[in-house]
Amino acid sequence: MKENWTMPSLKEAKQRTKKQAVIEKSLFNIPSEVKDIGYGKKYYLRTYGCQANERDGETIAGILEALHFTSCDTPEEADLILLNTCAIRQNAEDKVLGELGSLKRLRKTNPDLLFGLCGCLAQEEAVVKTILEKYPHVDLVFGTHNIHRLPHLLYQAMMSREKTIEVFSKEGEVVENLPVKRFGTHKAWVNIMYGCDKFCAYCIVPYTRGKERSRQAEDILDEIHTLIDEGFKEVTLLGQNVNSYGKDLKIEGGFAYLLEEVAKTNIPRIRFVTSHPWDFSDEMIDVIAKYENIMPFIHLPVQSGNDEILKIMGRRYNAKEYMTLFNKLKSKVKNAAFSTDIIVGFPNETHEQFLDTIKLVDECQFDNAFTFIYSPRVGTPAAAMQDNVPMEVKEERLQILMQHTNHWAKVKNEAYLGKVIKVLVDGPSKKNKNVFSGHSETNKLVNFTGENIQVGDIVDVKITNTKSWSLDGEAIKVS
């Protein structure tokens, strides 16, 4: 290992202190010797994983274009290839490493091509060791805590032509003065906090993203006002656990306060992800119910319907408590729709415990569910448990679970037949350019026909046909 490399450490990443995170408003800078480093060069950025990664991708693109790089659509055109990675499951890691191996061929035709890997995978010790051992063509590795250092790291990698590795394993700070290149024109991601302190037994995120740390409310609201001025119609408030917002800053009311302040900006649509059931307060529910521009769509991960498995997972609630919250939201929030996350085959899960999950799914009748086979992540408590559910049993349980979740998704969609709903237009449908596509207030994908419609319009659409995962309709008018 080279002395000037900073390698990740899961042990250090796990540490939590009572020290308040620093909010940095002038940390990002571009040294004079770096400011023109991208002239005449193209970058290709591929982002994997969640919305937080997507938002990081917008910051990375903003920095690269501030350095005068221009984006390109294919890796074959690029002078710099950056993979912004996800670490949540093994298949995400396998996909990235497979892509790295495949792209190596491009070095033959472009010897000066620079390869970089960043994001959550870069925060894992085992992954960086694998990169060093098996992917020597990777020139640059950096993590989630030092995106603001990208100009310096690129200069080092490009000028010295030496491998550059800088991954900080720490609680983290909040860096406010980063540039951004928005990938959308009418819908935007807005970070409200970073990190997670829940340490669910299966989850690597607290190690890769650091301590829970909130942005100041005025900085968030300033960003949203700027987006409104730029014509954006929808914001999604982002955090690993948005319900914990403001606790570290002692903000009275926490996320309920922030959500109400965002609603008062009058931006047409507000969404938020992700919510941990443990922190979902009655005040939050009241605010969601009160404002029409807070969309009645709630992602509420349950993970399991069995109390013993929930306890082993470290989820901090039981099935009854989850159902109490679910029913409270359903009764107070008009036309509420719900999605969830569910893991099958967690260590020691019995068939009877799995059936408790099916029972909960049938009771909640989710509009959508993201279902997964348990995937051990090195360094998490669950990875030290015996993975004693055979893969064929896991796969069978997943199929049974999906039969139930797919059934309820179809039933929920069928209830929209003949109704008129508001759709925010994303653009032409991927399958038919003569058909428009967008999302309803309850986050349903809607494909519809109409005239004189533009991206970003909010359109009244009558639903004429329903499918398991989408709705078809006809536009009535633009509002």
Secondary structure in CASP SS format (residue, H / E / C, confidence):
PFRMAT SS
TARGET T0000
AUTHOR 0000-0000-0000
METHOD secondary structure of the structure
MODEL  1
M C 1.00
K C 1.00
E C 1.00
N C 1.00
W C 1.00
T E 1.00
M C 1.00
P C 1.00
S C 1.00
L H 1.00
K H 1.00
E H 1.00
A H 1.00
K H 1.00
Q C 1.00
R C 1.00
T C 1.00
K C 1.00
K C 1.00
Q C 1.00
A C 1.00
V C 1.00
I E 1.00
E E 1.00
K C 1.00
S C 1.00
L C 1.00
F C 1.00
N C 1.00
I C 1.00
P C 1.00
S C 1.00
E C 1.00
V C 1.00
K C 1.00
D C 1.00
I C 1.00
G C 1.00
Y C 1.00
G C 1.00
K C 1.00
K E 1.00
Y E 1.00
Y E 1.00
L E 1.00
R E 1.00
T E 1.00
Y C 1.00
G C 1.00
C C 1.00
Q H 1.00
A H 1.00
N H 1.00
E H 1.00
R H 1.00
D H 1.00
G H 1.00
E H 1.00
T H 1.00
I H 1.00
A H 1.00
G H 1.00
I H 1.00
L H 1.00
E H 1.00
A H 1.00
L C 1.00
H C 1.00
F C 1.00
T E 1.00
S E 1.00
C C 1.00
D C 1.00
T C 1.00
P H 1.00
E H 1.00
E H 1.00
A C 1.00
D C 1.00
L E 1.00
I E 1.00
L E 1.00
L E 1.00
N E 1.00
T E 1.00
C C 1.00
A C 1.00
I C 1.00
R C 1.00
Q H 1.00
N H 1.00
A H 1.00
E H 1.00
D H 1.00
K H 1.00
V H 1.00
L H 1.00
G H 1.00
E H 1.00
L H 1.00
G H 1.00
S H 1.00
L H 1.00
K C 1.00
R C 1.00
L H 1.00
R H 1.00
K H 1.00
T H 1.00
N C 1.00
P C 1.00
D C 1.00
L C 1.00
L E 1.00
F E 1.00
G E 1.00
L E 1.00
C E 1.00
G E 1.00
C H 1.00
L H 1.00
A H 1.00
Q H 1.00
E C 1.00
E H 1.00
A H 1.00
V H 1.00
V H 1.00
K H 1.00
T H 1.00
I H 1.00
L H 1.00
E H 1.00
K H 1.00
Y C 1.00
P C 1.00
H C 1.00
V C 1.00
D C 1.00
L E 1.00
V E 1.00
F E 1.00
G C 1.00
T C 1.00
H C 1.00
N C 1.00
I H 1.00
H H 1.00
R H 1.00
L H 1.00
P H 1.00
H H 1.00
L H 1.00
L H 1.00
Y H 1.00
Q H 1.00
A H 1.00
M H 1.00
M H 1.00
S H 1.00
R C 1.00
E C 1.00
K C 1.00
T E 1.00
I E 1.00
E E 1.00
V C 1.00
F C 1.00
S C 1.00
K C 1.00
E C 1.00
G C 1.00
E C 1.00
V E 1.00
V E 1.00
E C 1.00
N C 1.00
L C 1.00
P C 1.00
V C 1.00
K C 1.00
R C 1.00
F C 1.00
G C 1.00
T C 1.00
H C 1.00
K E 1.00
A E 1.00
W E 1.00
V E 1.00
N E 1.00
I C 1.00
M E 1.00
Y E 1.00
G C 1.00
C C 1.00
D C 1.00
K C 1.00
F C 1.00
C C 1.00
A C 1.00
Y C 1.00
C C 1.00
I C 1.00
V H 1.00
P H 1.00
Y H 1.00
T H 1.00
R H 1.00
G C 1.00
K C 1.00
E C 1.00
R E 1.00
S E 1.00
R C 1.00
Q C 1.00
A H 1.00
E H 1.00
D H 1.00
I H 1.00
L H 1.00
D H 1.00
E H 1.00
I H 1.00
H H 1.00
T H 1.00
L H 1.00
I H 1.00
D H 1.00
E C 1.00
G C 1.00
F C 1.00
K C 1.00
E E 1.00
V E 1.00
T E 1.00
L E 1.00
L E 1.00
G C 1.00
Q C 1.00
N C 1.00
V H 1.00
N H 1.00
S H 1.00
Y C 1.00
G C 1.00
K C 1.00
D C 1.00
L C 1.00
K C 1.00
I C 1.00
E C 1.00
G C 1.00
G H 1.00
F H 1.00
A H 1.00
Y H 1.00
L H 1.00
L H 1.00
E H 1.00
E H 1.00
V H 1.00
A H 1.00
K C 1.00
T C 1.00
N C 1.00
I C 1.00
P C 1.00
R E 1.00
I E 1.00
R E 1.00
F E 1.00
V E 1.00
T C 1.00
S C 1.00
H C 1.00
P H 1.00
W H 1.00
D H 1.00
F C 1.00
S C 1.00
D H 1.00
E H 1.00
M H 1.00
I H 1.00
D H 1.00
V H 1.00
I H 1.00
A H 1.00
K H 1.00
Y C 1.00
E C 1.00
N C 1.00
I E 1.00
M C 1.00
P C 1.00
F E 1.00
I E 1.00
H E 1.00
L C 1.00
P C 1.00
V C 1.00
Q E 1.00
S C 1.00
G C 1.00
N C 1.00
D H 1.00
E H 1.00
I H 1.00
L H 1.00
K H 1.00
I H 1.00
M H 1.00
G C 1.00
R C 1.00
R C 1.00
Y C 1.00
N C 1.00
A H 1.00
K H 1.00
E H 1.00
Y H 1.00
M H 1.00
T H 1.00
L H 1.00
F H 1.00
N H 1.00
K H 1.00
L H 1.00
K H 1.00
S H 1.00
K H 1.00
V C 1.00
K C 1.00
N C 1.00
A C 1.00
A E 1.00
F E 1.00
S E 1.00
T E 1.00
D E 1.00
I E 1.00
I E 1.00
V E 1.00
G C 1.00
F C 1.00
P C 1.00
N C 1.00
E C 1.00
T C 1.00
H H 1.00
E H 1.00
Q H 1.00
F H 1.00
L H 1.00
D H 1.00
T H 1.00
I H 1.00
K H 1.00
L H 1.00
V H 1.00
D H 1.00
E H 1.00
C H 1.00
Q C 1.00
F C 1.00
D C 1.00
N E 1.00
A E 1.00
F E 1.00
T E 1.00
F E 1.00
I E 1.00
Y C 1.00
S C 1.00
P C 1.00
R C 1.00
V C 1.00
G C 1.00
T C 1.00
P H 1.00
A H 1.00
A H 1.00
A H 1.00
M C 1.00
Q C 1.00
D C 1.00
N C 1.00
V C 1.00
P C 1.00
M H 1.00
E H 1.00
V H 1.00
K H 1.00
E H 1.00
E H 1.00
R H 1.00
L H 1.00
Q H 1.00
I H 1.00
L H 1.00
M H 1.00
Q H 1.00
H H 1.00
T H 1.00
N H 1.00
H H 1.00
W H 1.00
A H 1.00
K H 1.00
V H 1.00
K H 1.00
N H 1.00
E H 1.00
A C 1.00
Y C 1.00
L C 1.00
G C 1.00
K C 1.00
V E 1.00
I E 1.00
K E 1.00
V E 1.00
L E 1.00
V E 1.00
D E 1.00
G E 1.00
P E 1.00
S C 1.00
K C 1.00
K C 1.00
N C 1.00
K C 1.00
N C 1.00
V C 1.00
F E 1.00
S E 1.00
G E 1.00
H E 1.00
S E 1.00
E C 1.00
T C 1.00
N C 1.00
K C 1.00
L E 1.00
V E 1.00
N E 1.00
F E 1.00
T E 1.00
G C 1.00
E C 1.00
N C 1.00
I C 1.00
Q C 1.00
V C 1.00
G C 1.00
D C 1.00
I E 1.00
V E 1.00
D E 1.00
V E 1.00
K E 1.00
I E 1.00
T E 1.00
N E 1.00
T E 1.00
K C 1.00
S C 1.00
W C 1.00
S C 1.00
L E 1.00
D E 1.00
G E 1.00
E E 1.00
A E 1.00
I E 1.00
K E 1.00
V E 1.00
S C 1.00
END
